[in-house]
Amino acid sequence: MTRVDEDALAAWVAAAVPEANADLTSVRRLASILEDDQPGGADRFASLAARIDSSDALAHQDDPDVRWLARLAARVHLADSRSWRDLRWRPAPMSVPESSDIADEVLASLVGRDQLQRHYDAIVIGSGAGGSVAAQEYAEAGLQVLVVERGDAPPTHTLARDHLRNPHADAGLDVLTGPPARANPRVLADGTVVTAADPRWGNNAMTLGGGTRVYGAHAWRFSPQDFRMASTYGVPDGSALADWPVTYQDMERYYAHAEFEWGVSGAPGDPATEGPRSNPFPLPPMPRTRGAHRLKEGADALGWETLPVPLLINSEHYRGRAACLRCAQCVGFACPVGAKAGAQNTTLRRAARTGRLTIVCAAQAVRLTADRTGRVTGVLLRGASASDRWETAVDGDEIVLGAGAVETARLLLASAHPGEPTGVGNRYDQVGRHLQAHVSAGALGIFADEVEDGTGPGPAIATNDFRHANPGVVGGGMLANDFVPTPAAALGYLQDAGLLPHAGDGIVAGLSDLAPRMQRVVGPVHEVTTSGSRVTLDPRVTDHAGMPVARLSGDVHAEDLRVQRFLTDRAEEWLWSAGATTVVPMGLRAPGDGPSVGQHQAGTCRMGTDPATSVLDPLGRVWGHANLRVVDASAHVTNGGVNPVLTVIANAYRIMDAAVGVRESDDAYAE
């Protein structure tokens, strides 16, 4: 491995970012990051140092490598708590004792691979939003359940503080929620091999609780039109747009149940844009922030309807979990008091309390096993410890996949057997198709006065006026103000907007001036799916477990780019109306940038009524396999113009309701 010349690095930091701390401790931390946390980082710095002398850094500040190093050095400086006082940034409004966000009962359910049984009644792959629901429902129905989690179960303090390696940091580093970047490549359509530190990889958290442990926790319902996109708009040329095989009316009671089980804070908006509700939100909305008040004034001036952002975060004490502290470290972080609802403190906890839950972490499902008739009978697991690599087969009567849209499709494709030689459920070449996520739209505004008060989580106002019925485009999306950014994240936003330089004097001082006056309005585009955007297996590249890696190909539809432009224009309009003195739109995606994939990935095993055009039946079962279900966003036919996690949870409850029978009333779950 290439080692970093610390003297040369110190000279570069001092030249490129004079305000950054270039003391020995800081330089060694940056050197360690280049060597251990950023794939190829040490080699890239060595090449830069050989090509350009540090004394000429500012003369070459437009050089991509100079920008890269200066930006990383500045972020390392800003991730150091010693820099926060000068920025007037604080992580929390008060000092509080930190507790575990993983329920004790869940921790007690963890076992090592040597404690695994040969057979379980049900095996669930993935411990996130959908998989944990399956575990809860099976365990409460009396089944012995094994949950297989590819990631680890790091303690809360590990995931609650790091500003560089959390999954929302976008610093190009190995993230604490995994997977390790170097050992888990993916391949793009042109043959480029990318690591999990590359945004094109499409990383979603791999840890106990999955993405729900560190997500931002937006808790939107899909609207009635979201389930009937083809009927509403027709099918655009080149798309594979289709209706869901269920309606909003079919889903409504499961939305209500999900909101109760997990705890959602919010207030209803217009039923015409959101659909009718059978129950109120179980928790009141978070109070408005200073920035949200300004945006409310701007929306009122435009005649737009607004509403609080629904969040899977406790606005007050709920079902044994604390209320939100309003800290500034939410999205990308574990909650230090467990106020953010995640699988690890809701569904998995309830499954564990039955005494019928077993969880094995750091175990990768590399293949589904099948008998001579083709019936899926279990899963082959592989893992590695500091001393050895291991493999074991576990049998199960019921198998549920909740590994995320890319990995669920990959596992099905990697499980070919004589009866299904191209993969389980893939007789019609549908597994892995219709890969989608959310193209992002939005804008950044700078105000004359301070509008960012640092009160978390941040999202406190939204508009649903543009989710549908927009002239000249198909679909639309929600717009809301963004999470409170860390200093490192705020720097990235301002540099991307061209409002701060990437190298030279004034970076930190400029951040101190602009960050308190900044608001971002952002939202997801309801994408139009295409069959060519897909996951396949690469024929040559394998991961550390010897499993063929995912190959990602295709592109978003042209209609998605039109909606991105439309919503970005609306975000700009909102910020100007709210009084911003400078507004910069987010960069627009270009045709040919590849498939949409990321934390909101979906669609690769979509539900339908015809096995020739879908992977799952309306009850989430893989066609031809009565005991094999998918409960993650792979099942989504379309992915809505809002964050999809509440729909993942609700759809999992719907699928599991059919799998285990009629659920007891909500009153039976009260604590």
N, C-alpha and C positions, 0 to 999 in steps of 0.2 A: 504494500500500500504506500502511496506517495505521502511523505510527511511535509508539513507546511513549515517554511522558513519563517519563524516568528518575528525575527528582526525585520525582514522584508515586509511582512504583513503589517507590523506596527508602523513602518514608514508609509505604507499605502493608506492605512486608516487615517493617519495624521494629515496626509495630503488630500485625500478625497473627501473626507468628512471631518474637517477640523474641530467641529463641536463635539464629536463623539469621543468617548473616553478611551484613550489609547494606552491605558496603564497595563501592566503585565497581566493582571487577572482578566481584563476584558479581551486582550489580544489572545490569550490562551483559550478563552471560551470560543472566540471566533475561529481559531485554528482547529479546535476540537470539532466544531460544527462542520467545517469544510472537510475534515478527514472522516468523520463518522456519520453525520446526519444529512449531508447533501451529496447524493451520488455524483461522482466526478468532480466535486468541488475543489479538492486539493490539486488535481491535475489542471483544472481550469485556471486556478490562481497561479500555478507555476508557469503556465503558458503566458498568462498576462504579464507577470513580472519579467519574463524573458523578452517580451515584445515591446513593452513600454516601461520607461523608468518612472518611479513613483513621483519624481519631481515634475513630470509632465502630465500628471493625472488630470488636472483641470483643463489642460489644452485638448485632452482627448475625452472629455466627459460625455460626448455622444457615442463613444465606442460602446458596443453592447456589453463587453466584458467589464469595462470600467463602471458602467451603470449598474451592472449586476453586483459587483463587489461593494460599491458605495452604498447601494440600497440595502444590502445584507448587513453591512457594518453599522449603518444607521439603525436598522431594526434591532440588532443585538444591543446597541446602546440604549434604545428606547425600551427594550424588554427588561432592562436592569432597573429595579425599583429606586435606585439612587437618582435616576433622571426624572422621576415623576413629580417631585416637589416643584421644580422649576416650571413644569408644564401645568401645574395645578390640577393634576389628575390623581384620583384615588380609586382603588379597586372596590371599596365598599364604604357606605356612609357611616359605618360603625365597626368596631372590632368585636367579633363574636367568636365563641368557641366553635371550631369546625367539627362536624359530625360526619358519619359515613352516609353517602347517598345510596349505598347498597344495603338492603335490608338484612338483618342478622340471619333470618331464616334462609335467605338465598345463599349467603356465605356458607351456612351449615350444609347446604345441598351440594357443594362443590366436591368432586372426587378426583383422584388421580386415575390415570389409565389402568393401573393395576387393580383398581377397585371396580372396574366396569363389569357388569354382568354380561352373560352371553345373549340374553334375550330381554326385551322390554315390550310392553303392550303397545307403546307408541314411541317413535323416534322423531324428534323435531330438529331440523338443521337450521341453526340461526336463533339467536336469543333476543332479537330486536322487536319492533312493533308487532309484526304479524306472528312470528314464531312464538313469542311469549304468550300471546292470546291462545294459541293452540295448546301450549303447555298448561295454561290455567284451566282451559275447558276440559281437556283430557283428564288432568289430575283430579279435578272436582267431580268428574264423572266416574271416578274409581279406577282409572288406569294407571299403571306404573309407567312413568314418562322419563325418557332420556332426552335432554337438550344438549346438542353438540354446538359449541361455540369455537370458531376458528381463532378468535383473539383471546387475550388474557383478561384478568379481572383486577386491574390496577387500583390501588386505594384512591380515595377521593382527592387527597392532597396532591397526588401526582397529576391528576387531570384538571385541577381547579385553578392553576396558577400560571402555567407556561404560556407566554405570549408568542412564542416562536414555533412550537411544535404541536399546537392544538390544531384540529382539523379545519378550522376556519381561518388560520393564519395566512395561508397562501404564500408561504416563504420559500417554497421549493425544498423543504426539509422532510426527513422522516417524521411522521406524526406519531404522537403517543398512543393513539387508538389503532395503530397498525393499518395494514400489514407492513412488515419490514420491506423497505423499498427495493433493495437489491435482489431479494430472493423471490420476488413475486411480480415478474414483468407481465405486460400485455403487449400485443402487437397491433399496429395500425394497418390500414388497408394497403399502404405503400410499402409495408415491410419494416417500418420503423419500430424498434423495440423501446418501449417507454416504461419507466418505473412508477411506483405508486406515489412518488413525489411530484410527478408531472400531472398537471390538471387534465390532460387528455386521457389519462389512465381511468378517470372516473371514480375516485375514491369515495367510499362510504365507510363509516367507522366499523371496524372489526374489533369488538370488545364486548364484555358482558353487558347486555342491554342494547347492543348495537348502536345505531345512530341516536336512539332516544336518550342515551346517557349524556350526549354533548350537543344535541340539536338546539335550535332556537325556539322550538316548541310552538310555532304557529299552529293553530287548531281549527282550520277552516273546513266546513262541509263543501263538497262539490254541489253545484246548483242543479236544478232539474235539467237544464239544457246541456250541462256537462255530460250527462249520461246519454244524450240523444243528439250528438253532434252531427252525424250524417243526416238524420231526419231534419235537423234545424237548418243546415247549410248546404246539403248536398255533398257530393264527394268530389273535391277538387282534382283536376287532372294530375296524375302522378302520385296521388296519395292513396293510402289504404284506410281512410277515415271510415269508422263504423260506429254504430250504437253499441252501448253496453247491453248484455242480455238481461239486465235488471234496471229498474227505474229508481228515481229518487224516492218515490213512495215505498218501494221495496226496502230501501236502505235506511229510511228515516229512523225507525225504531232502534236500529243498530248504532246509528250516530248518537242517539240519545243515551243508549247504554254505554257506549264508549266514553262519552263526556262524563257520565256519572262514575264509571269505574276508575277512570284515570284522574278526573278533576280538571275541568276547563273553566277558566275565568273569561267572562265576556258579557256582551249585551247584544240582543238581536238587532239586525238591520232590517231592510225592506224585504219582506217575503217574496216579492217579485224577482229579486236578484239572488236570493239565498234559498228559497223554498220554505214551506211552512214547517213549524216546529211543534212537536207534541209535548215538549217539556222545556222549562226555562234552563238557562245555564246554571250549573250547580254552584258557581262562584261568581261574585260580582267582578266587573272588569278592573284592570289595573288603573290607577289614577292617571290622568293626562300629565305629560311632561311639559316643560316650557316650550320645546319645539313643536309638540303636538298642538298646543294652544295657538301658536302662530299659523300652523297649517290649517287648523280649523277655520281661522279667520279667512285664509286664502280660499279654501273650498267654499265657504259661505258666499264670498264675493263672486265666485264662478257659478254659483247655483248647484254645486255638487253635493250629494248626500255623503255623509261620513259615518263611521261607526268605530268603536274600540276594536283593536285587534284581539281576537280570541286566542288565548294562550293555554297550553298545558302546564301552567305555572300557578301555584296557589296564591291568590290575592289575600287570602286569610287561611288560618289553620284548617286542614281538611283531612279527614280520615287518618289521623295519626301522623300526618306530615306537617312540617312548619310552614308558615307564611313566607313569601318572598322577602328578602332583605333589601331589594332594589339595588343590588350591586351592579358594577360596571363590567363584570366578567361573566357573561351568560352564554351567548352562542359560541360554541366551540369548547366550552368548559363544563366539567361536572359541577353540579350545584353543591356548595359547601354545607348547606343545611337540609338538602333533600326536598326543597320546595318545588323543583322542577320534576314533573311526573315522567318517569321512565320505566321501562320494563323491569329494571332491577329493584324498583321500590313499589311496584303496583302488581302487575300480572304475575311475574315470577314469584313475588312474595306470597301471593294467594295460592299459587300452585305449591310452593314449598310448605305452606302451613298444613297441607293435607298429609304430609309425610310420604308422598308418592312421587316426588321430584328428585331427579339426579341430574347434575350439570357437569359436563366435562369441558374444560377450556383448553386452549392451545391444541385443538384437535381439528384436522381438516378432513371433511368428507370428500374423498377422491372418486368414489364410484358407488352407485346403487347396485346392490346385488339382486339377482333374479333366479327363480327356479326354472325347470325345464319348460314350463308352460309360459314363461315370460312374466309371471307375477313377481312384482318387486317384494323382496323378502327382508331387506335390511340395507346396511351401508358399510362400506370399507373405510376405516379411519386411519389416518397417518398423522404422526406428530414427531417432534424432536425436542429433546432436552439437552442440557449442557453436556451430557455424557453419551447419549445414544439417540438413534432414530428408532421409531416403533411403528408397528402396523397391527391392527386388530379388526376383525369383522364382528359386527353386532347385528343381531336379527331383531325385527320388529313386525308386529301385525299391521300397524298403521304407520305410514311415513308422511311427514309434512316438511315441505321445503319453504324456508323463509330466509334465504341467504342473500337476498337482493337480486335485482333484475339481471345483472351480468353473471353473478356466480350461480344463481339457480339455473339459468339456461346452460351455463357451462357444465354443471354437474349432470344435467339430463343428457347433454350431448356426449359427455365422457362415459356414459353408462350403457353404451351399445351392447347388445347381446344378439344371438342368432335370430330371434324373432323381430328385433328392431335394430338392424345393423347400422343405422345412422343416428341412433340415440333414442332413449326412452321418450315416448310421446311424439316422435318426429317422423311418423310415417308419411306425412304430407309436407315435410320440409318447413314447418312453422316455428319450431323451437328456435328462439333467438331473434326472430324477426320483430319489426315494429319497435325497436329500441328507441326510447324517447326519454326526455327529462324535462328541463325547463330552460329555454333561452331566457336570459335576463334582460329586463328593460329598466330604465331609470335615469336619474340625473342627480347631480350634486349642486347644492346652493350655498353661497356664502352670504351672510347677513351683516348688516352694519353693527348690530349688537349681538351679545352672547345668547344663543338659543339652545345650545347643548349644555344641559345642567348636570350631565353625568349620572342621572338617575336611571337605573336599569329597570327592566331589561332593555328598553328603548322603544320597540314598536308599540305605539299607543293610539295611532289613528290611521284609518284606511278608508279607501273608497272602493266600492264594488260597481260603480256606475259604468265601468268599461269592460266588464266580464263578457258581455254579449251585446248584440244589436248595435255594433259599431259600423258605420258606413264604410263600405269598400274593403272590409277584411273579414276573415273567418275567425270567429272566437274573439279572444281578448285576454284580459287578466285583471287581477286585483293590484292596486298600488297602495303602499304603506310607507311610513317612515321607518328607518333602519335601526338596528341595534346600536347601543352605545359602543363606539369602537375603542379598542385599546390604542395607546399612542402609536404602536408599530403599524396597526391597521389603518389609522387615520393618515399616517404619513403615506402609505401606499395609495390611498384614495386620492390624496391631494397631488401626489406626483403623477399618477395616471391621468388626472385632470389637467395637468400642465400648470398647476398653480404653485408648485414648489420644484426646485431643481433636484436632479438626482445626485449631484456632487457639488462640493464647494461650500463656502460660508453661507450662513443664513438658513440652513435646513431646519435645525431645531428651533431657532427663534421664530421662523415662519410658521412652524407647526404650532408653537405656543400661541401665536396670534390667531391663526385660522381655525384650528380645531374647535375651540369653543363657539365659533360663529358658523359652524358647518352643520347642515342637515342633508341627508340623502333620502330621496324617495325612490323606492325600488319595487319591482314586482315581476312575477313569472308569466311567461307567455304560454297560453294553452296551445300546445303544439299539434300540428296536423301530422299524423303518423305516415310513414312510408315503409313498405315491405323490404326495401333495400337497406334500411338502417338496421344493422343486425349484429348479433354475436355469433361467431363460429369458433371452432377450435383451430389453433395454429398447428400446421402439420409438423413443425420442426422444433419450436421453442416449448420447453417445459419449466415448471417452477421448482422450488426446493423439494417438493414432495413427489416430483416425477410426474405430475399431472399436466397434460397439455394446457397451455394458457389460452385465455380468451383473445380472439382477434376481432377488433371493432372496425366496422366498415359502414359506408353510407354517408348520408348528410341529412340535414334538416330540409324541410320543404320550403319553397320560396314564400309560401303564405306565412310561415313563421317569421320570416325576416320583415315582411310587411307589418305584422302585428308588433314586432319589436320596435319598429320605427314609430308606429302609431302610439304605443304606450310610452315610449321615451318622450315623444312630443307632449303628451299629457303630463308627464312628470315635470318637464320643464315649465309648462304652463302653470302648474300648481305652485311651484317654488317662486316663480315671478309674482304670482298673485299674493303669495304669503309675505312678500316684501324682500326677497333676496335681491342683493345688488349685483351678484355674479351667479350665473347658472351655466354649468357645463354638462352636456349630455354624456351618458355612458357610451363607450365605444360600441359601434354596431358590428354584429357578426357578419362575416362575408360568406358568400357561397363557396363551397369547397372546404370549409373548415372542419369537416368530419361530423360524425354523429353527435347528438346531444346526449351527454352522459355525465353523471355526477351524483350528488346526494339525493336528488329527486328521481333517480333512474327508475324506469318502469317499462311495461309493455311487452316484454320478451316471451311471455307465456300467456297471451291474452285469452280471456274467456270468450265464449261464443256458443252458438247453437249448432255449428257445423264443424266437424273435425277437419275438414279440408281447409278451413280458414282460421282455425283457432287451435290452441293447445289444451285448454281447459274447458270443461262443461260449465254451465252457470253456477254449479255448486263447488267450483274450484278443484274438481277432480281431473287429473290428466286423462284424456280420452283413452279408453281401453284399460284403465287401471283404477279400480274402485277403491283401493286402499292408499292411493298416492295423491296428495293434495298440495296446492301451492297457495300460500297465504300472504306473500309479500306483494309489492307493487308490480311484479312481473305480470300479475293477473289483470292489471288495468288495461282497458281497451283504449282509453285516452286518459290524460293525466291532469285535467282541470287547469284553470287559470289561477290556482292557489296552491299553497303547500299541501302535499298529498298525504301527510302522515295520519291525520284523523280518518281519512278514507281507507287507508291500509288497515288501521285498527278495526274500524267498523265492518269492513268487508271480511276480515278474519273472523270476527264474531258471527257474522252471517254464515260463513262457510262452516264454522265449527258448530253452529246451532244445528245444521243439518247433519253433521257428522256424529254428534253425541245425543241428539234429541232436544226436546224443548227445554230451554233454560229456565231455571227458577226465577222468581221475581227479583227485582233489584233490592227489595227490602231484605232479602235473605243475605245480602252481602254487606249490609250496614255494620259498622264497627262501633 
